[in-house]
Amino acid sequence: MENLHEILKKEKYKKIKFKVSKTQHLLIKAKINGISGNFILDTGASNSCVGFESIEHFNLVAGKSKTKAAGAGATGMFTQIAKNNKLQLGRWKTNDLHLVIFDLSHVNEALRQYKAKRVHGIIGADVLLEGKAIIDYFNHCLYLQ
C-alpha cells in the first residue's frame, strides 16, 4: 500500500511540518501578508487569531468587532478583526483570511513559564476546514489542499 504522503501528494495536498513544544502544543511557522511568525496549530480554536501586539508586525488593518473571545481560562475578551489577509503555510496559500485580534498575553505567559517560545497567534479550524486538513501527528505534518 502507498504511504499517506504519496496518496495526499496525488490529491494535490501540500505538506507542512510542525513541531511539538515542551507544553505539547503544535507549533507551526506561517506568513501573514508576507511576514513570518510563530503560531500554535489549534484544532479547538474556531478562528485563527493574532495578539494585539502583532497588528503592526503583520501590517494588519484592525477593525471593530462585536465578538467576544473565549479560550482556555478566559472569557468575554475584547476583540478586533482584520479582514482579507494573505496566509501562507509552507506552499499552501489563501488570500482571504479574516483574523480575530485579541489579548494573547495569557497564552504567552503560560508558554514563558515553561520556557517555551512565544507565539504571534493561533491557526484555527477556519484554516483547517478551508484547506481540508489532515494532521499526521506521528510524523509531525499538516497536509492542506
DSSP file with accessible surface (Angstrom, degrees, kcal/mol):
  #  RESIDUE AA STRUCTURE BP1 BP2  ACC     N-H-->O    O-->H-N    N-H-->O    O-->H-N    TCO  KAPPA ALPHA  PHI   PSI    X-CA   Y-CA   Z-CA
    1    1 A M              0   0  222      0, 0.0     2,-0.0     0, 0.0     0, 0.0   0.000 360.0 360.0 360.0 143.8    0.0    0.0    0.0
    2    2 A E        -     0   0   92      1,-0.1     2,-0.1     2,-0.1     0, 0.0  -0.342 360.0-109.2 -66.2 152.5    1.2    3.5   -0.7
    3    3 A N     >  -     0   0   93      1,-0.1     4,-2.0    -2,-0.0     3,-0.3  -0.405  29.0-105.4 -81.7 164.7    2.1    5.7    2.2
    4    4 A L  H  > S+     0   0   71      1,-0.2     4,-2.7     2,-0.2     5,-0.3   0.895 117.4  55.5 -55.7 -45.0    0.0    8.6    3.3
    5    5 A H  H  > S+     0   0   53      1,-0.2     4,-2.3     2,-0.2    -1,-0.2   0.910 108.6  46.9 -57.7 -45.4    2.3   11.2    1.9
    6    6 A E  H  > S+     0   0   75     -3,-0.3     4,-1.8     2,-0.2    -1,-0.2   0.894 112.4  49.7 -66.1 -40.6    2.2    9.8   -1.6
    7    7 A I  H  X S+     0   0   59     -4,-2.0     4,-1.1     1,-0.2    -2,-0.2   0.944 114.1  44.8 -61.8 -47.6   -1.6    9.4   -1.6
    8    8 A L  H  <>S+     0   0    9     -4,-2.7     5,-2.6     1,-0.2    -2,-0.2   0.855 108.1  57.8 -69.3 -32.5   -2.0   13.0   -0.5
    9    9 A K  H ><5S+     0   0  127     -4,-2.3     3,-1.7    -5,-0.3    -1,-0.2   0.918 104.8  51.4 -61.9 -43.0    0.6   14.3   -2.9
   10   10 A K  H 3<5S+     0   0  131     -4,-1.8    -1,-0.2     1,-0.3    -2,-0.2   0.811 106.8  54.6 -62.6 -30.1   -1.5   12.8   -5.8
   11   11 A E  T 3<5S-     0   0  112     -4,-1.1    -1,-0.3    -5,-0.1    -2,-0.2   0.256 122.5-108.9 -87.8  10.4   -4.5   14.6   -4.4
   12   12 A K  T < 5 +     0   0  155     -3,-1.7     2,-0.3     1,-0.2    -3,-0.2   0.776  63.8 156.6  67.9  29.9   -2.6   17.9   -4.5
   13   13 A Y      < -     0   0   34     -5,-2.6     2,-0.4   132,-0.2   132,-0.3  -0.631  37.3-134.5 -81.1 146.5   -2.2   18.3   -0.8
   14   14 A K  E     -A  144   0A  60    130,-3.7   130,-2.1    -2,-0.3     2,-0.5  -0.863  15.1-134.8-101.2 136.8    0.7   20.5    0.5
   15   15 A K  E     -A  143   0A  83     -2,-0.4     2,-0.4   128,-0.2    76,-0.3  -0.791  22.6-176.9 -95.7 127.1    2.8   19.1    3.3
   16   16 A I  E     -A  142   0A   9    126,-3.3   126,-3.6    -2,-0.5     2,-0.2  -0.988  17.7-138.9-127.3 122.5    3.7   21.5    6.2
   17   17 A K  E     -A  141   0A 132     -2,-0.4    12,-0.4   124,-0.2     2,-0.3  -0.491  21.1-175.2 -77.1 147.0    5.9   20.4    9.0
   18   18 A F        -     0   0    8    122,-2.3     2,-0.3    -2,-0.2    10,-0.2  -0.908  15.3-134.6-133.4 166.1    5.2   21.4   12.6
   19   19 A K  E     -C   27   0B 155      8,-2.7     8,-3.6    -2,-0.3     2,-0.5  -0.860  13.3-129.8-116.5 156.1    7.0   20.9   15.9
   20   20 A V  E     -C   26   0B  52     -2,-0.3     6,-0.2     6,-0.2     2,-0.0  -0.934  28.5-143.5-105.8 124.0    5.6   19.8   19.3
   21   21 A S    >   -     0   0   13      4,-2.9     3,-2.1    -2,-0.5    95,-0.1  -0.245  29.6 -98.7 -80.2 173.7    6.6   22.1   22.1
   22   22 A K  T 3  S+     0   0  146      1,-0.3    -1,-0.1     2,-0.1    93,-0.0   0.769 127.7  55.1 -58.9 -27.3    7.5   21.2   25.7
   23   23 A T  T 3  S-     0   0   30      2,-0.1    -1,-0.3    88,-0.0     3,-0.1   0.313 120.7-111.1 -89.3   5.6    3.9   22.1   26.5
   24   24 A Q  S <  S+     0   0  146     -3,-2.1     2,-0.2     1,-0.3    -2,-0.1   0.626  71.7 141.7  70.6  17.3    2.6   19.7   23.9
   25   25 A H        -     0   0   74     17,-0.0    -4,-2.9     1,-0.0     2,-0.6  -0.627  56.8-119.7 -82.1 149.8    1.3   22.5   21.7
   26   26 A L  E     -CD  20  41B  21     15,-0.6    15,-3.1    -2,-0.2     2,-0.4  -0.817  31.6-158.5 -89.7 119.4    1.7   22.0   17.9
   27   27 A L  E     +CD  19  40B  41     -8,-3.6    -8,-2.7    -2,-0.6     2,-0.3  -0.870  14.2 175.9-106.4 133.6    3.9   24.9   16.7
   28   28 A I  E     - D   0  39B   5     11,-2.8    11,-2.5    -2,-0.4     2,-0.4  -0.983  26.8-128.2-138.4 144.0    3.9   26.0   13.1
   29   29 A K  E     + D   0  38B 125    -12,-0.4     2,-0.3    -2,-0.3    61,-0.3  -0.743  35.2 171.0 -88.6 141.0    5.5   28.7   11.1
   30   30 A A  E     - D   0  37B   4      7,-2.1     7,-2.4    -2,-0.4     2,-0.5  -0.969  28.1-135.8-145.5 158.2    3.3   30.9    8.9
   31   31 A K  E     -ED  88  36B  87     57,-2.6    57,-2.6    -2,-0.3     2,-0.5  -0.984  14.4-168.9-116.1 129.3    3.4   34.0    6.9
   32   32 A I  E >  S-ED  87  35B   0      3,-2.4     3,-2.1    -2,-0.5    55,-0.2  -0.985  81.8 -12.1-114.9 124.2    0.7   36.6    7.1
   33   33 A N  T 3  S-     0   0   45     53,-2.5    -1,-0.2    -2,-0.5    54,-0.1   0.854 132.2 -54.9  52.6  36.9    0.9   39.3    4.5
   34   34 A G  T 3  S+     0   0   58     52,-0.2     2,-0.5     1,-0.2    -1,-0.3   0.467 114.2 116.7  81.6   3.9    4.4   38.0    3.6
   35   35 A I  E <   -D   32   0B  42     -3,-2.1    -3,-2.4    23,-0.1    -1,-0.2  -0.900  62.6-124.9-113.2 128.7    5.7   38.4    7.2
   36   36 A S  E     +D   31   0B  72     -2,-0.5     2,-0.3    -5,-0.2    -5,-0.2  -0.352  35.6 161.7 -73.5 148.1    6.8   35.3    9.1
   37   37 A G  E     -D   30   0B   3     -7,-2.4    -7,-2.1    -2,-0.1     2,-0.4  -0.966  37.1-109.5-156.1 168.5    5.5   34.4   12.6
   38   38 A N  E     +D   29   0B  34     -2,-0.3    82,-3.4    -9,-0.2    83,-1.1  -0.904  39.5 178.5-106.5 133.4    5.2   31.6   15.1
   39   39 A F  E     -Df  28 121B   1    -11,-2.5   -11,-2.8    -2,-0.4     2,-0.5  -0.923  30.8-123.9-135.2 154.9    1.8   30.1   15.7
   40   40 A I  E     -Df  27 122B   8     81,-2.0    83,-3.0    -2,-0.3     2,-0.7  -0.842  26.0-136.7 -92.3 132.5    0.0   27.4   17.6
   41   41 A L  E     +Df  26 123B   7    -15,-3.1   -15,-0.6    -2,-0.5     2,-0.5  -0.847  31.7 179.7 -88.9 113.8   -1.9   24.9   15.5
   42   42 A D    >   -     0   0   59     81,-2.8     3,-1.3    -2,-0.7    83,-0.3  -0.891  26.7-174.2-130.4 103.0   -5.1   24.5   17.4
   43   43 A T  T 3  S+     0   0   81     -2,-0.5    -1,-0.1     1,-0.3    82,-0.1   0.718  90.2  57.5 -66.3 -19.6   -8.0   22.3   16.1
   44   44 A G  T 3  S+     0   0   66     80,-0.1     2,-0.6    81,-0.0    -1,-0.3   0.560  84.3  91.9 -89.1  -8.9  -10.1   23.5   19.0
   45   45 A A    <   -     0   0   17     -3,-1.3    80,-3.7    78,-0.2    81,-0.3  -0.768  64.2-155.6 -87.3 124.4   -9.9   27.2   18.1
   46   46 A S  S    S+     0   0   88     -2,-0.6    80,-0.7    78,-0.2     2,-0.3   0.869  75.8  29.9 -69.2 -34.5  -12.8   28.2   15.8
   47   47 A N  S    S-     0   0   78     78,-0.2     2,-0.2    79,-0.1    78,-0.1  -0.927  82.3-113.4-126.1 151.7  -10.9   31.1   14.3
   48   48 A S        +     0   0    0     50,-0.3    52,-2.2    -2,-0.3     2,-0.3  -0.530  46.4 176.3 -76.6 146.3   -7.3   32.0   13.5
   49   49 A C  E     -hG 100 122B   6     73,-2.4    73,-2.4    50,-0.2     2,-0.3  -0.963  24.7-155.9-150.0 163.2   -6.1   34.9   15.6
   50   50 A V  E     -hG 101 121B   0     50,-2.0    52,-1.9    -2,-0.3    71,-0.2  -0.931  32.4-100.7-134.8 163.1   -3.2   37.1   16.5
   51   51 A G  E >   -h  102   0B   0     69,-1.9     3,-2.2    -2,-0.3     4,-0.2  -0.442  32.3-111.2 -81.8 157.0   -2.4   39.2   19.5
   52   52 A F  G >  S+     0   0   65     50,-0.9     3,-1.6     1,-0.3     4,-0.3   0.859 117.4  62.7 -53.2 -36.7   -2.8   42.9   19.7
   53   53 A E  G 3  S+     0   0   90      1,-0.3     4,-0.4     2,-0.1    -1,-0.3   0.623  97.9  58.2 -68.8  -8.9    1.0   43.3   19.8
   54   54 A S  G <> S+     0   0    2     -3,-2.2     4,-2.1    66,-0.2    -1,-0.3   0.413  75.0  96.0-100.7   2.2    1.2   41.7   16.3
   55   55 A I  T <4>S+     0   0   37     -3,-1.6     5,-2.7    -4,-0.2     4,-0.2   0.954  94.2  35.2 -57.0 -52.5   -1.0   44.2   14.4
   56   56 A E  T >45S+     0   0  173     -4,-0.3     3,-1.4     3,-0.2    -1,-0.2   0.893 111.9  61.8 -69.7 -39.4    1.9   46.3   13.2
   57   57 A H  T 345S+     0   0   78     -4,-0.4    -1,-0.2     1,-0.3    -2,-0.2   0.886 114.9  33.1 -53.7 -42.7    4.2   43.2   12.8
   58   58 A F  T 3<5S-     0   0    0     -4,-2.1    -1,-0.3    -3,-0.1    -2,-0.2   0.270 109.8-118.1 -99.6  10.4    1.8   41.7   10.1
   59   59 A N  T < 5 +     0   0  114     -3,-1.4     2,-0.2    -4,-0.2    -3,-0.2   0.923  52.6 174.3  53.2  49.0    0.6   45.0    8.7
   60   60 A L      < -     0   0   14     -5,-2.7     2,-0.8    -6,-0.2    -1,-0.2  -0.602  34.5-140.3 -88.2 147.8   -3.0   44.3    9.7
   61   61 A V        -     0   0  125     -2,-0.2    22,-0.5    22,-0.2     2,-0.4  -0.915  27.5-154.8-104.7 102.7   -5.9   46.8    9.3
   62   62 A A        -     0   0   35     -2,-0.8     2,-0.2    20,-0.2    20,-0.2  -0.638  15.7-179.9 -86.1 133.5   -7.8   46.2   12.5
   63   63 A G  E     -I   81   0B  30     18,-3.3    18,-2.1    -2,-0.4     2,-0.0  -0.754  35.5 -73.9-123.6 174.1  -11.5   47.0   12.6
   64   64 A K  E     -I   80   0B 201     -2,-0.2     2,-0.3    16,-0.2    16,-0.2  -0.319  43.7-169.7 -68.5 149.7  -14.2   46.8   15.2
   65   65 A S  E     -     0   0B  29     14,-0.6    14,-0.3     2,-0.1    -1,-0.0  -0.999  24.1-158.5-141.1 139.1  -15.7   43.5   16.2
   66   66 A K  E     +     0   0B 209     -2,-0.3     2,-0.2    12,-0.1    -1,-0.1   0.543  66.0 106.9 -89.1  -9.3  -18.8   42.7   18.2
   67   67 A T  E     -     0   0B  88     11,-0.0    12,-0.5     1,-0.0     2,-0.5  -0.451  59.5-149.5 -74.1 140.9  -17.4   39.2   19.0
   68   68 A K  E     -I   78   0B 128     -2,-0.2     2,-0.2    10,-0.1    10,-0.2  -0.932  19.7-132.0-106.8 133.5  -16.1   38.4   22.5
   69   69 A A  E     -I   77   0B  14      8,-2.6     8,-2.5    -2,-0.5     2,-0.3  -0.568  22.2-174.6 -87.0 149.7  -13.3   35.9   22.6
   70   70 A A  E     +     0   0B  76      5,-0.2     2,-0.3    -2,-0.2     5,-0.2  -0.992  14.4 147.7-139.5 143.9  -13.2   32.9   24.9
   71   71 A G  E >   -I   74   0B  40      3,-3.3     3,-2.2    -2,-0.3     2,-0.3  -0.892  57.8 -35.2-156.4-172.9  -10.5   30.4   25.4
   72   72 A A  T 3  S-     0   0   98      1,-0.3     3,-0.1    -2,-0.3     0, 0.0  -0.352 130.1  -4.2 -58.1 113.1   -8.9   28.2   28.0
   73   73 A G  T 3  S+     0   0   89     -2,-0.3     2,-0.3     1,-0.1    -1,-0.3   0.479 123.4  76.3  85.6   1.0   -9.0   30.1   31.2
   74   74 A A  E <   +I   71   0B  22     -3,-2.2    -3,-3.3     3,-0.0     2,-0.3  -0.997  48.9 175.0-147.3 141.3  -10.5   33.3   29.7
   75   75 A T  E     +     0   0B 118     -2,-0.3    -5,-0.2    -5,-0.2    -6,-0.1  -0.954  60.5  26.7-139.3 160.8  -13.9   34.5   28.6
   76   76 A G  E    S+     0   0B  49     -2,-0.3     2,-0.2     1,-0.2    -6,-0.2   0.758  73.4 168.0  64.9  28.5  -15.5   37.7   27.3
   77   77 A M  E     -I   69   0B  29     -8,-2.5    -8,-2.6     1,-0.1    -1,-0.2  -0.538  39.7-109.3 -80.1 139.1  -12.3   39.2   26.0
   78   78 A F  E     -I   68   0B 120     -2,-0.2    25,-0.5   -10,-0.2     2,-0.3  -0.354  43.5-172.4 -60.7 138.5  -12.5   42.3   23.7
   79   79 A T  E     - J   0 102B   1    -12,-0.5   -14,-0.6   -14,-0.3     2,-0.3  -0.908  19.6-162.5-131.9 162.6  -11.6   41.6   20.1
   80   80 A Q  E     -IJ  64 101B  49     21,-2.3    21,-3.0    -2,-0.3     2,-0.4  -0.822  19.2-134.6-127.8 173.2  -10.9   43.3   16.8
   81   81 A I  E     -IJ  63 100B  42    -18,-2.1   -18,-3.3    -2,-0.3     2,-0.5  -0.984   9.6-163.1-134.1 144.2  -11.0   41.8   13.3
   82   82 A A  E     - J   0  99B   0     17,-2.4    17,-3.1    -2,-0.4     3,-0.3  -0.984  22.8-157.4-124.6 116.4   -8.6   42.2   10.3
   83   83 A K  E     +     0   0B 128    -22,-0.5   -22,-0.2    -2,-0.5    15,-0.2  -0.563  57.0  17.0 -98.0 158.0  -10.2   41.0    7.1
   84   84 A N  E    S+     0   0B 103     -2,-0.2     2,-0.2    12,-0.2    -1,-0.2   0.880  75.9 159.5  56.7  52.2   -8.8   39.8    3.7
   85   85 A N  E     - J   0  97B  10     12,-2.6    12,-2.8    -3,-0.3     2,-0.4  -0.677  41.1-115.4-100.9 158.1   -5.2   38.9    4.7
   86   86 A K  E     -     0   0B 123     -2,-0.2   -53,-2.5    10,-0.2     2,-0.4  -0.788  30.5-170.7 -92.8 133.9   -2.8   36.6    2.9
   87   87 A L  E     -EJ  32  94B   2      7,-2.8     7,-2.2    -2,-0.4     2,-0.4  -0.988   5.7-174.6-125.2 135.6   -1.8   33.5    4.8
   88   88 A Q  E     +EJ  31  93B  62    -57,-2.6   -57,-2.6    -2,-0.4     2,-0.5  -0.993   7.8 179.1-131.7 125.8    1.0   31.1    3.7
   89   89 A L  E >  S- J   0  92B   0      3,-2.4     3,-2.4    -2,-0.4     2,-0.2  -0.974  72.9 -51.1-120.1 108.4    1.7   27.8    5.4
   90   90 A G  T 3  S-     0   0   41     -2,-0.5   -74,-0.1   -61,-0.3   -59,-0.1  -0.424 122.7 -23.2  59.7-124.4    4.6   26.1    3.6
   91   91 A R  T 3  S+     0   0  170    -76,-0.3     2,-0.3    -2,-0.2    -1,-0.3   0.453 118.0 101.4 -96.0  -1.3    3.5   26.1   -0.1
   92   92 A W  E <   - J   0  89B  16     -3,-2.4    -3,-2.4   -77,-0.1     2,-0.3  -0.674  52.4-179.2 -85.8 137.5   -0.2   26.4    0.8
   93   93 A K  E     - J   0  88B 133     -2,-0.3     2,-0.3    -5,-0.2    -5,-0.2  -0.974  20.3-177.9-137.9 151.6   -1.8   29.9    0.4
   94   94 A T  E     - J   0  87B  12     -7,-2.2    -7,-2.8    -2,-0.3     3,-0.2  -0.982  11.7-162.5-141.5 148.2   -5.1   31.7    0.9
   95   95 A N  E    S+     0   0B 106     -2,-0.3    -9,-0.1    -9,-0.2    -7,-0.0   0.244  80.9  63.1-112.0  12.0   -5.8   35.3    0.2
   96   96 A D  E     +     0   0B  92    -12,-0.1     2,-0.5    -9,-0.1   -12,-0.2  -0.249  62.9 150.2-134.5  46.3   -9.0   35.8    2.1
   97   97 A L  E     - J   0  85B   4    -12,-2.8   -12,-2.6    -3,-0.2     2,-0.6  -0.709  29.1-159.2 -88.0 124.9   -8.0   35.2    5.8
   98   98 A H  E     -     0   0B  71     -2,-0.5     2,-0.4   -15,-0.2   -50,-0.3  -0.918  14.7-158.4 -99.5 123.8  -10.0   37.0    8.4
   99   99 A L  E     - J   0  82B   1    -17,-3.1   -17,-2.4    -2,-0.6     2,-0.4  -0.876  12.2-140.7-108.3 134.2   -8.1   37.2   11.7
  100  100 A V  E     -hJ  49  81B  21    -52,-2.2   -50,-2.0    -2,-0.4     2,-0.5  -0.760  20.5-153.7 -84.5 135.2   -9.5   37.8   15.1
  101  101 A I  E     +hJ  50  80B   0    -21,-3.0   -21,-2.3    -2,-0.4     2,-0.3  -0.960  30.6 138.0-114.9 125.5   -7.2   40.0   17.2
  102  102 A F  E     -hJ  51  79B  20    -52,-1.9   -50,-0.9    -2,-0.5     2,-0.7  -0.938  59.4 -63.1-155.3 177.3   -7.2   39.8   20.9
  103  103 A D        +     0   0   68    -25,-0.5     3,-0.3    -2,-0.3     4,-0.1  -0.576  43.5 172.1 -73.6 110.6   -5.0   39.8   24.0
  104  104 A L    >>  +     0   0    0     -2,-0.7     4,-2.3     1,-0.2     3,-0.6   0.251  46.8 108.6 -99.7  11.1   -2.8   36.7   23.8
  105  105 A S  H 3> S+     0   0   63      1,-0.2     4,-2.7     2,-0.2     5,-0.2   0.862  74.9  55.9 -61.5 -33.2   -0.6   37.7   26.8
  106  106 A H  H 3> S+     0   0   65     -3,-0.3     4,-1.8     2,-0.2    -1,-0.2   0.880 108.8  48.1 -66.5 -33.6   -2.1   34.9   28.9
  107  107 A V  H <> S+     0   0   27     -3,-0.6     4,-2.2     2,-0.2    -2,-0.2   0.953 114.6  44.2 -68.3 -49.2   -1.1   32.3   26.3
  108  108 A N  H  X S+     0   0   19     -4,-2.3     4,-2.6     1,-0.2    -2,-0.2   0.844 110.8  54.9 -68.7 -30.6    2.4   33.7   26.0
  109  109 A E  H  X S+     0   0   75     -4,-2.7     4,-2.1    -5,-0.3    -1,-0.2   0.926 108.5  48.9 -66.0 -41.8    2.8   34.0   29.8
  110  110 A A  H  X S+     0   0   47     -4,-1.8     4,-0.8    -5,-0.2    -2,-0.2   0.921 112.7  47.9 -63.1 -41.5    1.9   30.3   30.1
  111  111 A L  H ><>S+     0   0    4     -4,-2.2     5,-2.8     1,-0.2     3,-0.9   0.913 108.9  54.3 -64.7 -41.4    4.4   29.4   27.5
  112  112 A R  H ><5S+     0   0  150     -4,-2.6     3,-2.2     1,-0.3    -1,-0.2   0.892 100.7  59.6 -59.9 -39.3    7.1   31.6   29.2
  113  113 A Q  H 3<5S+     0   0  125     -4,-2.1    -1,-0.3     1,-0.3    -2,-0.2   0.790 109.0  44.2 -62.0 -26.0    6.5   29.7   32.5
  114  114 A Y  T <<5S-     0   0  149     -3,-0.9    -1,-0.3    -4,-0.8    -2,-0.2   0.218 117.6-114.6 -98.2  10.5    7.6   26.5   30.7
  115  115 A K  T < 5 +     0   0  168     -3,-2.2     2,-0.3     1,-0.2    -3,-0.2   0.840  68.8 146.6  57.6  34.2   10.5   28.3   29.0
  116  116 A A      < -     0   0   19     -5,-2.8    -1,-0.2    -6,-0.1     2,-0.1  -0.679  56.3 -90.4 -97.9 157.1    8.7   27.8   25.6
  117  117 A K        -     0   0  130     -2,-0.3    -1,-0.1    -3,-0.1   -96,-0.0  -0.392  43.0-114.0 -67.7 140.4    8.9   30.2   22.7
  118  118 A R        -     0   0  113     -2,-0.1     2,-0.3    -7,-0.1    -1,-0.1  -0.291  29.9-140.0 -70.1 159.5    6.3   32.9   22.5
  119  119 A V        -     0   0    2    -15,-0.1   -80,-0.2     1,-0.1   -11,-0.1  -0.872  15.3-144.9-122.2 155.5    3.8   32.9   19.6
  120  120 A H  S    S-     0   0   26    -82,-3.4   -69,-1.9    -2,-0.3     2,-0.3   0.687  75.3 -48.1 -85.3 -25.0    2.2   35.6   17.4
  121  121 A G  E     -fG  39  50B   0    -83,-1.1   -81,-2.0   -71,-0.2     2,-0.4  -0.958  59.6 -75.3-179.4-162.4   -1.1   33.8   17.2
  122  122 A I  E     -fG  40  49B  17    -73,-2.4   -73,-2.4    -2,-0.3     2,-0.6  -0.985  20.7-144.5-131.6 133.5   -3.1   30.7   16.6
  123  123 A I  E     -f   41   0B   0    -83,-3.0   -81,-2.8    -2,-0.4   -78,-0.2  -0.906  38.7-174.3 -95.0 118.6   -4.0   28.9   13.4
  124  124 A G    >>  -     0   0    0     -2,-0.6     4,-1.8   -83,-0.2     3,-0.8  -0.291  40.0 -74.8-109.9-168.2   -7.5   27.6   14.0
  125  125 A A  H 3> S+     0   0   23    -80,-3.7     4,-3.1   -83,-0.3     5,-0.3   0.737 116.9  70.1 -63.7 -25.5  -10.3   25.5   12.5
  126  126 A D  H 3> S+     0   0   42    -80,-0.7     4,-2.0   -81,-0.3    -1,-0.2   0.954 107.7  37.2 -57.7 -45.5  -11.2   28.1    9.9
  127  127 A V  H <> S+     0   0    0     -3,-0.8     4,-2.5     2,-0.2    -2,-0.2   0.914 115.8  53.7 -71.6 -42.0   -7.9   27.5    8.0
  128  128 A L  H  <>S+     0   0   17     -4,-1.8     5,-2.9     1,-0.2    -2,-0.2   0.898 111.7  45.2 -62.8 -39.0   -8.0   23.7    8.7
  129  129 A L  H ><5S+     0   0  138     -4,-3.1     3,-1.3     3,-0.2    -1,-0.2   0.929 112.5  50.4 -69.4 -44.8  -11.5   23.5    7.2
  130  130 A E  H 3<5S+     0   0  101     -4,-2.0    -2,-0.2    -5,-0.3    -1,-0.2   0.899 115.2  43.7 -60.0 -39.3  -10.7   25.6    4.2
  131  131 A G  T 3<5S-     0   0    0     -4,-2.5    14,-3.6    -5,-0.1    -1,-0.3   0.358 107.9-123.3 -89.2   7.2   -7.6   23.5    3.5
  132  132 A K  T < 5 -     0   0  127     -3,-1.3    -3,-0.2    12,-0.2    -4,-0.1   0.948  44.0-146.1  49.6  53.7   -9.4   20.2    4.1
  133  133 A A      < -     0   0   33     -5,-2.9     2,-0.4    -6,-0.1    11,-0.2  -0.128  27.6-172.9 -61.8 142.6   -6.7   19.5    6.7
  134  134 A I  E     -B  143   0A  58      9,-2.0     9,-2.8    -3,-0.1     2,-0.6  -0.996  12.8-154.8-129.5 125.8   -5.2   16.1    7.5
  135  135 A I  E     -B  142   0A  38     -2,-0.4     2,-0.9     7,-0.2     7,-0.2  -0.921   7.6-164.1-108.4 123.2   -2.9   16.0   10.5
  136  136 A D  E  >> +B  141   0A  22      5,-3.3     5,-2.2    -2,-0.6     4,-0.6  -0.855  11.1 179.0-102.4  92.0   -0.3   13.3   10.8
  137  137 A Y  T >45S+     0   0  129     -2,-0.9     3,-0.7     1,-0.2    -1,-0.2   0.882  75.6  57.6 -64.3 -38.7    0.7   13.5   14.4
  138  138 A F  T 345S+     0   0  183      1,-0.2    -1,-0.2    -3,-0.1    -2,-0.0   0.910 117.7  31.6 -60.7 -43.9    3.2   10.7   14.3
  139  139 A N  T 345S-     0   0   82      2,-0.1    -1,-0.2    -3,-0.0    -2,-0.2   0.335 108.0-121.0 -96.9   4.8    5.3   12.4   11.5
  140  140 A H  T <<5 +     0   0   77     -3,-0.7  -122,-2.3    -4,-0.6     2,-0.4   0.917  64.9 138.0  56.0  51.7    4.5   16.0   12.7
  141  141 A C  E   < -AB  17 136A   1     -5,-2.2    -5,-3.3  -124,-0.2     2,-0.4  -0.985  42.3-158.4-130.9 138.8    3.0   17.0    9.4
  142  142 A L  E     -AB  16 135A   0   -126,-3.6  -126,-3.3    -2,-0.4     2,-0.5  -0.933  13.6-157.5-107.9 135.0   -0.1   19.0    8.5
  143  143 A Y  E     -AB  15 134A   6     -9,-2.8    -9,-2.0    -2,-0.4     2,-0.4  -0.970  11.8-179.2-115.5 129.6   -1.5   18.5    5.0
  144  144 A L  E      A   14   0A   0   -130,-2.1  -130,-3.7    -2,-0.5   -12,-0.2  -0.982 360.0 360.0-128.0 140.8   -3.6   21.2    3.3
  145  145 A Q              0   0   70    -14,-3.6  -132,-0.2    -2,-0.4  -133,-0.1  -0.805 360.0 360.0-102.8 360.0   -5.3   21.0   -0.1
